[in-house]
């Protein structure tokens, strides 16, 4: 474990003038805090969000603090693969570069539901949509290389990847079976997928892109709407107690992904395919054996690639 980075603060974020950064789920929670701090450091920020109204309100709040902020909205509905395809195609057509992609958006422990494409919603939103977005934007990321810093991809995962169903980790044959897993196993499966996706990406593009996964911590965010919807109103007080006891703020939760996305330490230490935990600590011991499995990472890549092509009719 690296202890040297645990004192990382927003003051350590370098000047990002000339960098273009996309943050999915950027209108709320740690995504909002990341957009705010990235804009403060001069980055051109693309706030990718499913709600235009909520994004507009978030951008307005940022510009109240930072009138000079360069920040724009991109409509992104990760649970709708055709919309993700449209959004990424439009971004490519714009000719803009992309130096940093932070795959942050997600849902947690929500009741069983199928996405518009007929995929279990947590797996669809947290993994499959980000898989399509990232692979579609890879040519743009690769073109955005500069002499000082390679492009970066940060996949926001969770220590809850340890809740993935055992022994397989990912139930490829029962992704859409409502009775096969509980809400936390489905969430853990999607978060394990984030880490495995980083592993598979690194195998393919690690010589040209810094690709890392992070656990932001137990954060006071709207993600807790999922378990409340699953368990009912009685669960809400329990979540508030848990938050009061051990949760960190969105500002604190944003620090670890911001570190992976911006810190010069990533270049200095050639940090690739790492797993960072709060605050900005490299924690290989935080990974389960399944999260370290190259074979499972390849199975997931092949499964997801085939699934996306099938749903898009490619």
C-alpha positions in Angstrom: 0.0 0.0 0.0 1.2 3.5 -0.9 0.8 5.8 2.1 2.4 8.8 0.3 -0.8 10.0 -1.4 -3.3 9.9 1.5 -2.9 13.6 2.1 -4.1 14.5 -1.4 -6.4 17.6 -1.5 -7.9 19.6 -4.3 -5.0 22.1 -3.9 -2.8 19.3 -5.3 -4.7 19.2 -8.6 -2.4 20.6 -11.3 -3.3 23.3 -13.8 -5.6 21.6 -16.3 -5.8 24.4 -18.9 -6.2 22.8 -22.3 -7.5 19.5 -21.0 -10.9 18.2 -21.8 -12.5 16.0 -19.1 -15.8 14.1 -19.3 -17.5 13.1 -16.1 -20.5 10.7 -16.2 -23.1 11.4 -13.6 -21.6 14.9 -13.2 -24.7 16.7 -12.0 -24.8 15.4 -8.4 -22.8 13.8 -5.6 -19.1 13.2 -6.2 -19.6 13.8 -9.9 -20.7 17.3 -9.2 -17.7 17.9 -6.9 -15.3 16.6 -9.5 -16.8 18.8 -12.2 -16.5 21.8 -9.9 -12.8 21.2 -9.0 -11.8 20.3 -12.6 -13.3 23.5 -13.8 -11.6 25.4 -11.0 -8.3 24.2 -12.3 -9.0 25.3 -15.9 -10.3 22.1 -17.5 -12.9 22.1 -20.2 -15.5 19.9 -18.5 -18.2 17.8 -20.2 -20.9 17.0 -17.7 -22.5 13.8 -19.0 -25.9 13.3 -17.4 -29.3 11.8 -18.2 -31.3 14.9 -17.0 -30.8 18.2 -18.9 -32.7 20.1 -16.2 -30.6 18.8 -13.4 -27.4 19.3 -15.3 -28.4 22.9 -16.2 -29.0 23.6 -12.5 -25.6 22.0 -11.5 -23.8 24.0 -14.2 -25.5 27.2 -13.0 -24.3 26.5 -9.4 -20.7 25.9 -10.6 -20.8 29.2 -12.7 -22.0 31.1 -9.6 -18.7 30.1 -8.0 -16.6 30.1 -11.1 -17.9 32.5 -13.7 -15.0 31.6 -16.0 -15.8 27.9 -15.9 -15.8 26.1 -19.2 -18.4 23.4 -18.7 -21.0 21.9 -21.0 -23.8 19.3 -20.8 -23.9 16.1 -22.8 -27.1 14.0 -22.6 -26.2 10.5 -21.6 -28.6 7.7 -20.6 -26.4 4.8 -19.8 -29.2 2.3 -19.5 -30.2 3.0 -23.2 -27.5 1.7 -25.5 -28.8 3.4 -28.6 -28.7 6.7 -26.8 -25.1 6.1 -25.6 -24.2 5.3 -29.2 -25.8 8.5 -30.3 -24.1 10.6 -27.6 -20.6 9.2 -28.4 -21.1 9.5 -32.1 -22.1 13.2 -31.7 -19.1 13.8 -29.5 -16.7 12.2 -32.0 -18.3 14.3 -34.8 -17.7 17.5 -32.8 -14.0 17.1 -33.3 -13.2 17.9 -29.7 -10.4 16.1 -27.9 -10.8 14.1 -24.8 -7.9 13.8 -22.3 -9.7 12.3 -19.3 -12.8 10.1 -19.0 -14.2 9.5 -15.5 -16.8 6.8 -15.6 -18.6 7.8 -12.4 -22.4 7.5 -12.9 -24.2 4.6 -11.3 -27.1 3.2 -9.4 -26.9 1.2 -6.2 -29.0 -1.8 -4.9 -32.1 -0.8 -6.8 -35.1 -3.1 -7.1 -34.9 -5.6 -10.0 -35.7 -4.0 -13.3 -34.7 -4.4 -16.9 -33.2 -1.6 -18.9 -34.7 -0.3 -22.2 -32.4 -2.9 -23.8 -33.7 -5.8 -21.7 -30.6 -5.9 -19.4 -30.7 -6.0 -15.6 -30.6 -2.3 -14.8 -27.6 -2.1 -12.4 -25.4 -4.2 -14.7 -26.7 -2.1 -17.7 -26.1 1.3 -16.1 -23.0 0.7 -14.1 -21.1 -1.5 -16.6 -22.6 -2.1 -20.0 -23.3 1.6 -20.8 -19.9 2.7 -19.7 -18.3 -0.2 -21.7 -20.0 1.2 -24.9 -19.2 4.8 -24.1 -15.6 4.1 -23.4 -14.9 1.8 -26.3 -16.6 4.3 -28.7 -14.5 7.2 -27.4 -11.2 5.3 -27.4 -10.1 6.7 -30.8 -10.7 10.3 -29.4 -8.8 9.5 -26.2 -5.9 8.0 -28.1 -5.6 11.0 -30.4 -5.5 13.3 -27.4 -2.1 12.2 -26.2 0.4 14.9 -25.4 4.1 14.9 -24.6 3.6 15.5 -20.9 0.7 13.1 -20.0 -1.1 10.2 -21.6 -4.9 10.2 -21.6 -6.6 8.7 -18.6 -9.6 6.6 -17.8 -10.9 6.3 -14.3 -13.6 3.7 -13.5 -15.4 4.4 -10.2 -16.0 1.1 -8.6 -16.6 0.2 -4.9 -15.4 -2.0 -2.1 -18.8 -3.6 -2.6 -17.3 -5.5 -5.5 -16.8 -8.1 -2.7 -20.5 -8.7 -2.7 -20.5 -10.2 -6.2 -22.0 -13.7 -6.2 -19.7 -16.5 -5.4 -18.0 -18.5 -6.7 -18.4 -17.1 -10.3 -18.3 -13.4 -9.5 -20.5 -12.7 -12.6 -23.4 -14.9 -13.4 -23.2 -14.5 -17.2 -26.0 -17.0 -17.7 -28.4 -15.4 -15.2 -27.8 -11.7 -15.5 -31.5 -11.1 -16.1 -32.9 -13.7 -13.6 -34.8 -11.8 -10.9 -34.6 -14.7 -8.5 -30.9 -15.5 -8.9 -29.3 -12.7 -6.8 -30.3 -10.2 -4.2 -29.9 -6.4 -4.8 -26.5 -6.3 -3.2 -25.1 -9.2 -5.2 -26.3 -7.5 -8.4 -24.7 -4.3 -7.3 -21.5 -6.1 -6.3 -21.5 -7.8 -9.7 -21.7 -4.5 -11.5 -18.9 -3.0 -9.4 -16.7 -6.0 -9.9 -17.3 -5.5 -13.6 -15.9 -1.9 -13.3 -12.6 -3.3 -12.0 -12.5 -6.1 -14.5 -13.2 -3.7 -17.3 -10.2 -1.6 -16.2 -8.1 -4.8 -16.3 -9.2 -5.7 -19.8 -8.8 -2.1 -21.0 -5.3 -2.0 -19.5 -4.3 -5.2 -21.3 -5.3 -3.6 -24.6 -4.4 0.0 -24.2 -2.2 0.3 -21.1 0.8 1.4 -23.2 -1.1 4.5 -24.4 -3.7 5.3 -21.6 -3.5 5.4 -17.8 -6.4 3.2 -16.7 -7.3 2.8 -13.1 -10.2 1.9 -10.8 -11.2 3.7 -7.5 -13.3 3.2 -4.5 -14.5 6.7 -3.5 -15.6 5.6 0.0 -19.0 5.4 1.7 -20.3 8.7 0.6 -23.4 10.7 1.5 -25.0 10.8 -2.0 -28.3 10.1 -3.8 -27.2 6.5 -4.5 -28.9 5.5 -1.3 -32.2 6.0 -3.1 -31.7 2.5 -4.5 -31.8 0.5 -1.3 -34.5 2.6 0.1 -36.7 1.8 -2.9 -35.8 -1.9 -2.6 -36.5 -2.2 1.2 -39.1 0.5 1.7 -39.4 3.6 3.8 -38.3 1.9 7.0 -34.8 1.6 5.5 -34.3 5.3 5.2 -33.6 6.0 9.0 -31.0 3.2 9.0 -29.3 4.8 6.0 -29.2 8.1 7.8 -27.7 6.6 10.9 -25.1 4.8 8.8 -24.3 8.0 7.1 -24.0 9.9 10.3 -21.6 7.3 11.8 -19.3 6.5 9.0 -20.1 8.3 5.7 -17.9 10.9 4.1 -18.9 14.0 2.3 -19.2 14.2 -1.5 -16.2 16.6 -1.4 -14.1 13.9 0.3 -15.5 11.2 -1.9 -14.4 13.1 -5.0 -10.8 13.2 -4.0 -9.7 9.6 -4.9 -11.1 9.7 -8.4 -9.7 13.2 -8.8 -6.3 11.9 -7.8 -6.4 9.1 -10.4 -7.6 11.5 -13.0 -5.2 14.4 -12.5 -2.3 13.7 -10.1 1.3 13.8 -11.5 1.9 10.8 -9.2 0.1 8.7 -11.8 2.8 9.5 -14.4 5.7 9.5 -11.8 4.8 6.1 -10.5 3.6 4.7 -13.9 0.4 3.8 -12.1 -1.7 1.6 -14.4 -4.4 -0.9 -13.5 -4.3 0.2 -9.9 -7.1 0.2 -7.3 -7.2 3.4 -5.2 -9.2 3.8 -2.0 -9.7 6.9 0.2 -7.9 9.0 0.2 -5.9 8.3 -2.9 -4.2 5.2 -1.5 -3.1 2.4 -3.8 -4.6 -0.7 -2.3 -4.0 -4.0 -4.1 -5.0 -5.8 -0.9 -8.5 -4.2 -1.3 -9.2 -6.3 -4.3 -10.8 -9.7 -4.1 -9.3 -12.6 -6.0 -12.1 -12.4 -8.5 -11.2 -8.7 -9.2 -7.6 -9.8 -10.0 -8.7 -12.5 -12.4 -7.4 -11.9 -16.0 -9.5 -14.8 -17.2 -12.7 -13.3 -15.7 -11.8 -9.9 -17.2 -11.5 -11.4 -20.6 -14.8 -13.4 -20.2 -16.5 -10.1 -19.2 -15.1 -8.2 -22.2 -16.2 -10.9 -24.7 -19.6 -11.2 -23.1 -20.2 -7.4 -23.0 -18.9 -6.8 -26.5 -21.2 -9.5 -27.9 -24.2 -8.2 -25.8 -23.7 -4.6 -27.0 -23.4 -5.6 -30.7 -26.5 -7.8 -30.3 -28.6 -5.0 -28.7 -27.4 -2.5 -31.3 -27.9 -4.9 -34.2 -24.2 -4.7 -35.3 
